[in-house]
Amino acid sequence: MPIAARIRELDARHTRLDAQIDEVFKHPSADSLEVARLKKEKLRLKEQIESLRMSEPKTLVG
């Protein structure tokens, strides 16, 4: 899978996790352990995305 496609896939998962976290907070009995787990996963995805972006070959315009 090309790097750009992998980044898009991870970014979509990151966005879905954001929505899941918002959904958990809507409930009065929000599970703090679930929120922490989701936030850790979101951070892990963000780190993967950044790592891939750093390794992505840069194209020269000119």
Contacts in CASP RR format, 6 or more apart in sequence:
PFRMAT RR
TARGET T0000
AUTHOR 0000-0000-0000
METHOD contacts of the structure
MODEL  1
MPIAARIRELDARHTRLDAQIDEVFKHPSADSLEVARLKKEKLRLKEQIE
SLRMSEPKTLVG
1 9 0 8 1.000
3 52 0 8 1.000
3 55 0 8 1.000
3 56 0 8 1.000
3 57 0 8 1.000
4 56 0 8 1.000
6 52 0 8 1.000
7 49 0 8 1.000
7 52 0 8 1.000
7 53 0 8 1.000
7 56 0 8 1.000
10 45 0 8 1.000
10 48 0 8 1.000
10 49 0 8 1.000
10 52 0 8 1.000
11 49 0 8 1.000
13 45 0 8 1.000
14 42 0 8 1.000
14 45 0 8 1.000
14 46 0 8 1.000
14 49 0 8 1.000
17 38 0 8 1.000
17 41 0 8 1.000
17 42 0 8 1.000
17 45 0 8 1.000
18 42 0 8 1.000
20 38 0 8 1.000
21 35 0 8 1.000
21 38 0 8 1.000
21 39 0 8 1.000
21 42 0 8 1.000
24 30 0 8 1.000
24 31 0 8 1.000
24 34 0 8 1.000
24 35 0 8 1.000
24 38 0 8 1.000
25 35 0 8 1.000
END
